[in-house]
Amino acid sequence: MTSGYTVTIKEMPESERPREKMLMEGAQTLSNAELIGIILSSGTQNQTAIDLGREILCQNHEGLSFLRNCSIQELMEIKGIGPAKAAQIVAAAELGKRISITGRDSKYRIKCPEDISRLVMEDLRYLKKEVFNILLLNTKHEVISVENISVGSLNASIVHPREVFQPAIRKSSSAIILVHNHPSGDPTPSREDHNITKRLIDSGTLLGISVLDHVIIGDNVFTSLRELNAVMFE
């Protein structure tokens, strides 16, 4: 065998080719690199589509999570990835995000902080900026909608009661839940987190809209301020 020779996908046993393997055994049996290879459809002269998939996954320590928010420009910096392949990957990632949102039950009911985490964790855990959202709830604590309030470091001027409660009033919400992420991955609340929570609870009391909790999302972990300080929410 010549040094540096690369086995093409067509030269692999049929049972090992990603497309045929998926058809025979199901998509769940494929590795992440194989799934990306199917999206790419083809490789380069020196790399198979699977090799390119591995290359993409090795871009940084995030692995598959890199695809969640990567740009076409970032992907095109990888040797062998041109505009068409980059667009295919970004389109597939965007579809995955949209499916995760639309697949949720429109009558999703919040009973505990874990329910909040299950609803928003995958949307917020990988973000590199702080994003402050609110969950609007009806009288049965079913989610009406998830509203984005601000992007950037939290402070009292950005997270103002006017911006927070405006969508709640417009959609006749009886209660809200505050949610934001910590890009560091550590959901430990800061003093500002506590101050903003107290301010919004007081504002909600005046408006007759209950603030039930403030959940901080980290990297697959979360903190409920209600669990930390139940007295604040009484």
VEXDREN-2710 file (C-alpha; in Angstrom, 1 decimal):
% VEXDREN-2710
k/r/px/py/pz
1/MET/0.0/0.0/0.0
2/THR/1.3/3.4/-0.9
3/SER/2.3/5.7/2.0
4/GLY/-0.5/8.2/2.7
5/TYR/-3.1/6.3/0.8
6/THR/-6.7/7.1/2.0
7/VAL/-9.4/4.5/1.8
8/THR/-12.5/6.0/0.1
9/ILE/-16.0/5.4/1.4
10/LYS/-16.7/3.4/-1.7
11/GLU/-13.8/1.1/-0.9
12/MET/-15.2/0.4/2.6
13/PRO/-17.2/-2.8/3.2
14/GLU/-20.8/-1.9/2.4
15/SER/-21.8/-2.5/6.1
16/GLU/-19.4/0.2/7.2
17/ARG/-20.4/2.9/4.7
18/PRO/-22.4/5.5/6.7
19/ARG/-25.3/5.8/4.4
20/GLU/-25.8/2.1/4.0
21/LYS/-25.2/1.5/7.7
22/MET/-27.9/4.0/8.5
23/LEU/-30.4/2.4/6.1
24/MET/-29.7/-1.0/7.6
25/GLU/-29.3/-0.3/11.3
26/GLY/-30.7/3.2/11.9
27/ALA/-29.2/6.7/12.3
28/GLN/-28.6/6.1/16.0
29/THR/-25.9/3.6/15.3
30/LEU/-23.7/6.1/13.5
31/SER/-20.9/8.2/15.1
32/ASN/-21.1/11.9/15.0
33/ALA/-18.4/12.0/12.3
34/GLU/-20.4/9.6/10.2
35/LEU/-23.5/11.7/10.5
36/ILE/-21.6/14.8/9.5
37/GLY/-20.1/12.8/6.6
38/ILE/-23.6/12.0/5.3
39/ILE/-24.5/15.7/5.5
40/LEU/-21.3/16.6/3.6
41/SER/-22.0/13.9/1.0
42/SER/-18.4/13.9/-0.3
43/GLY/-14.9/14.5/0.9
44/THR/-11.8/15.8/-0.8
45/GLN/-9.0/14.1/-2.8
46/ASN/-7.2/13.3/0.4
47/GLN/-10.0/12.9/2.9
48/THR/-13.3/11.1/3.1
49/ALA/-16.4/12.8/4.2
50/ILE/-16.0/11.0/7.5
51/ASP/-12.5/12.3/7.9
52/LEU/-13.8/15.8/7.3
53/GLY/-16.5/15.1/9.9
54/ARG/-13.8/14.2/12.5
55/GLU/-11.8/17.3/11.5
56/ILE/-14.9/19.5/12.2
57/LEU/-15.4/17.8/15.6
58/CYS/-11.8/18.4/16.6
59/GLN/-11.9/22.2/16.0
60/ASN/-12.0/22.9/19.7
61/HIS/-12.8/21.3/23.1
62/GLU/-16.5/21.7/22.5
63/GLY/-16.8/18.8/20.0
64/LEU/-20.3/18.4/18.6
65/SER/-21.4/21.5/20.5
66/PHE/-19.2/23.6/18.1
67/LEU/-21.9/23.1/15.5
68/ARG/-24.6/24.7/17.5
69/ASN/-23.5/28.3/17.0
70/CYS/-20.7/28.1/14.4
71/SER/-20.8/30.3/11.4
72/ILE/-20.3/29.5/7.7
73/GLN/-17.1/31.6/7.9
74/GLU/-15.7/29.5/10.8
75/LEU/-16.4/26.3/9.0
76/MET/-14.8/27.5/5.8
77/GLU/-11.5/28.0/7.7
78/ILE/-11.3/24.2/7.8
79/LYS/-9.4/22.7/4.9
80/GLY/-11.7/20.9/2.6
81/ILE/-14.8/22.9/3.6
82/GLY/-16.1/25.3/1.0
83/PRO/-19.2/27.5/1.0
84/ALA/-21.5/24.7/-0.1
85/LYS/-20.4/22.2/2.6
86/ALA/-20.4/24.9/5.2
87/ALA/-23.9/25.9/4.3
88/GLN/-25.1/22.3/4.5
89/ILE/-23.7/21.9/8.0
90/VAL/-25.2/25.2/9.3
91/ALA/-28.5/24.4/7.7
92/ALA/-28.6/21.0/9.4
93/ALA/-27.7/22.5/12.8
94/GLU/-30.4/25.2/12.4
95/LEU/-33.0/22.5/11.6
96/GLY/-32.0/20.6/14.7
97/LYS/-32.5/23.7/16.9
98/ARG/-35.9/24.4/15.3
99/ILE/-37.0/20.8/15.7
100/SER/-36.1/20.9/19.4
101/ILE/-38.3/24.0/19.9
102/THR/-41.3/23.0/17.8
103/GLY/-41.2/19.5/19.2
104/ARG/-42.1/20.8/22.7
105/ASP/-45.6/20.3/23.9
106/SER/-47.4/23.7/23.6
107/LYS/-49.1/22.8/26.9
108/TYR/-45.8/22.2/28.7
109/ARG/-46.5/22.5/32.4
110/ILE/-44.0/23.8/34.9
111/LYS/-44.1/21.9/38.2
112/CYS/-40.5/22.2/39.4
113/PRO/-37.1/23.7/38.5
114/GLU/-36.2/20.5/36.6
115/ASP/-39.1/21.2/34.2
116/ILE/-37.6/24.6/33.5
117/SER/-34.2/23.2/32.9
118/ARG/-35.5/20.5/30.5
119/LEU/-37.3/23.3/28.5
120/VAL/-34.4/25.7/28.1
121/MET/-31.1/23.9/28.9
122/GLU/-30.1/23.0/25.3
123/ASP/-31.0/26.4/24.0
124/LEU/-28.8/28.3/26.6
125/ARG/-26.0/26.1/27.8
126/TYR/-23.6/26.6/24.9
127/LEU/-24.2/30.4/24.4
128/LYS/-21.1/32.6/24.7
129/LYS/-23.1/35.6/25.9
130/GLU/-25.6/36.0/28.7
131/VAL/-29.1/35.8/27.5
132/PHE/-32.1/36.7/29.7
133/ASN/-35.4/35.1/28.9
134/ILE/-38.7/34.8/30.6
135/LEU/-41.3/32.0/30.5
136/LEU/-44.8/33.2/30.3
137/LEU/-47.3/31.0/32.1
138/ASN/-51.1/30.7/32.3
139/THR/-53.1/30.1/35.4
140/LYS/-52.3/26.3/35.2
141/HIS/-48.5/27.1/35.0
142/GLU/-48.5/25.9/31.3
143/VAL/-46.0/27.7/29.1
144/ILE/-47.6/30.3/26.8
145/SER/-44.2/31.3/25.2
146/VAL/-40.5/31.9/25.9
147/GLU/-39.6/35.6/25.4
148/ASN/-36.1/36.9/24.9
149/ILE/-35.5/40.1/26.9
150/SER/-31.9/40.9/26.6
151/VAL/-28.5/39.7/25.4
152/GLY/-25.3/40.8/27.2
153/SER/-24.1/41.0/30.8
154/LEU/-27.0/41.4/33.2
155/ASN/-27.5/44.7/34.9
156/ALA/-30.5/46.7/36.2
157/SER/-30.6/49.0/33.1
158/ILE/-30.8/46.1/30.6
159/VAL/-33.2/43.9/32.5
160/HIS/-35.7/46.6/33.3
161/PRO/-39.2/45.7/34.6
162/ARG/-40.8/47.6/31.7
163/GLU/-39.1/45.2/29.1
164/VAL/-39.7/42.1/31.3
165/PHE/-43.4/42.6/32.0
166/GLN/-44.5/44.1/28.7
167/PRO/-44.8/40.7/26.9
168/ALA/-46.5/39.2/30.0
169/ILE/-49.1/41.9/30.0
170/ARG/-49.6/41.7/26.2
171/LYS/-50.2/37.9/26.4
172/SER/-52.3/38.0/29.6
173/SER/-49.8/35.9/31.5
174/SER/-50.6/35.2/35.1
175/ALA/-47.1/34.3/36.1
176/ILE/-43.5/34.4/34.8
177/ILE/-40.3/32.6/35.4
178/LEU/-36.9/34.3/34.9
179/VAL/-34.2/32.4/33.1
180/HIS/-30.7/33.3/32.1
181/ASN/-27.4/31.5/31.4
182/HIS/-23.9/31.9/32.7
183/PRO/-21.4/31.3/29.7
184/SER/-18.8/30.2/32.2
185/GLY/-20.9/27.0/32.8
186/ASP/-21.1/27.8/36.6
187/PRO/-24.7/28.6/37.5
188/THR/-23.8/30.1/40.9
189/PRO/-25.9/33.3/41.2
190/SER/-24.1/36.7/41.5
191/ARG/-25.2/39.6/43.8
192/GLU/-26.6/41.3/40.7
193/ASP/-28.7/38.1/39.9
194/HIS/-30.2/38.4/43.4
195/ASN/-30.8/42.1/43.1
196/ILE/-32.5/41.9/39.7
197/THR/-34.7/39.0/41.0
198/LYS/-35.8/41.0/44.0
199/ARG/-36.6/44.0/41.9
200/LEU/-38.6/42.1/39.4
201/ILE/-40.5/40.2/42.1
202/ASP/-41.5/43.5/43.7
203/SER/-42.6/44.9/40.3
204/GLY/-44.6/41.8/39.6
205/THR/-46.4/42.1/42.9
206/LEU/-47.5/45.7/41.9
207/LEU/-48.7/44.4/38.5
208/GLY/-50.4/41.3/39.8
209/ILE/-48.1/39.0/37.9
210/SER/-46.2/36.5/40.0
211/VAL/-42.5/35.8/39.5
212/LEU/-42.3/32.1/40.4
213/ASP/-38.6/31.5/40.1
214/HIS/-35.3/32.6/38.6
215/VAL/-33.3/29.7/37.1
216/ILE/-29.7/30.2/36.1
217/ILE/-28.4/27.8/33.4
218/GLY/-24.8/26.5/33.4
219/ASP/-23.2/23.7/31.4
220/ASN/-25.8/20.9/32.0
221/VAL/-26.3/22.2/35.5
222/PHE/-28.7/24.9/36.9
223/THR/-29.5/26.8/40.0
224/SER/-33.0/27.8/41.2
225/LEU/-33.0/31.0/43.2
226/ARG/-36.4/29.9/44.6
227/GLU/-34.7/26.8/46.1
228/LEU/-31.9/28.9/47.4
229/ASN/-34.0/31.6/48.9
230/ALA/-37.7/30.7/49.1
231/VAL/-38.5/33.7/51.4
232/MET/-37.7/36.1/48.5
233/PHE/-40.5/34.6/46.5
234/GLU/-43.2/34.7/49.2
END
